[in-house]
Every structure is written in structure tokens, then in C-alpha cells.
Amino acid sequence: MAANGADAEEETLPISALLARIRRLVPKSRDQHYDEIVRNFGVGTLHPPPTPMSDGELARAIAEFLKDSPSSESVATLGRRLDPSSPV
């Protein structure tokens, strides 16, 4: 149970909604970055945040990811930003 009495799973943002938010933050010129994010959610490397992220928090995480070419290291950094308990 969450602090507000809701089931914790009810508060988890569906992947599709999270990807829609991320899509708005990744410029079309950086489609390879977005594709890498989608792929890593698909294979289970990336996990949605355990608690909702604000638009600002998500924007900062994505901006950091966009600084470098997509790589296992940049994906791992993004994964830790999305879910600090992530083993990535």
C-alpha cells in the first residue's frame, strides 16, 4: 500500500505513458537515443521509476542521456536515474 492508501501498482506509470513522456523530450534528430530507450525497456534493462517522476526530473535524466551516444554505459546511467535501486 502507498502512503495515500492506493495500491502501489496503481501508482506505477504504464510503460506506454512513460515512453510517450520520453518521446516528447527526445528530439526527432535523436531518434537513435529514443530507439535505444525503447529497446532497453523491451529487454528489461530499463525499468519504470518505482515512484512517479516530475516532468523536471524526467527532463534532467533524458538531457543527461542525450549528451552522449547511446551505449550500455549511458543506458545504465539513465536506468539509475529512473530507478535508483536498479542493478544496471
C-alpha positions in Angstrom: 0.0 0.0 0.0 1.2 3.5 -0.8 1.0 6.3 1.7 -2.2 7.6 0.2 -3.9 4.3 0.6 -3.7 3.3 -3.1 -2.2 0.0 -4.2 1.5 0.6 -5.1 0.9 -1.0 -8.5 -1.9 1.6 -9.3 0.7 4.4 -9.0 3.2 2.8 -11.4 3.1 4.7 -14.7 2.4 2.3 -17.6 5.5 1.9 -19.9 3.5 3.3 -22.8 2.7 6.5 -20.9 6.3 6.8 -19.7 7.5 6.3 -23.3 5.1 9.0 -24.5 6.6 11.4 -22.0 10.1 10.5 -23.0 9.2 10.8 -26.7 8.2 14.5 -26.1 11.7 15.1 -24.5 13.8 13.4 -27.2 14.2 15.5 -30.4 13.5 13.7 -33.7 17.1 14.3 -34.6 18.0 12.0 -31.7 15.7 9.1 -32.7 18.6 6.6 -32.1 18.5 7.6 -28.4 14.8 7.1 -28.2 15.0 3.7 -30.0 17.7 2.7 -27.5 15.4 3.6 -24.6 12.5 1.6 -26.1 14.8 -1.4 -26.8 16.1 -1.4 -23.3 12.6 -1.2 -21.7 11.7 -4.1 -24.0 14.6 -6.3 -23.0 14.2 -5.4 -19.3 17.4 -3.4 -18.8 15.4 -0.3 -18.0 12.5 -0.2 -15.5 10.0 2.5 -14.9 10.5 4.6 -11.8 9.1 3.0 -8.7 7.5 6.3 -7.8 6.3 8.9 -10.3 8.9 11.4 -11.6 8.1 15.0 -12.1 8.5 16.4 -15.6 11.6 18.3 -14.4 13.2 15.1 -13.0 12.5 13.2 -16.2 13.7 16.0 -18.4 17.0 16.2 -16.5 17.5 12.4 -16.8 16.8 12.5 -20.5 19.0 15.5 -21.1 21.9 13.7 -19.4 21.3 10.6 -21.6 21.2 12.8 -24.7 24.7 14.2 -24.0 26.4 11.0 -25.3 25.9 8.4 -27.9 23.6 5.6 -26.8 25.7 3.0 -25.1 25.4 0.4 -22.3 27.0 3.0 -20.0 24.6 5.8 -20.9 21.7 3.4 -20.6 22.9 2.3 -17.2 23.2 5.9 -16.1 19.6 6.6 -17.3 18.5 3.4 -15.6 19.9 4.6 -12.3 18.2 8.0 -12.7 14.8 6.3 -13.4 15.2 3.7 -10.6 18.0 4.3 -8.1 17.6 0.7 -6.9 18.3 -0.6 -10.4 21.2 -3.0 -10.6 22.1 -1.7 -14.0 
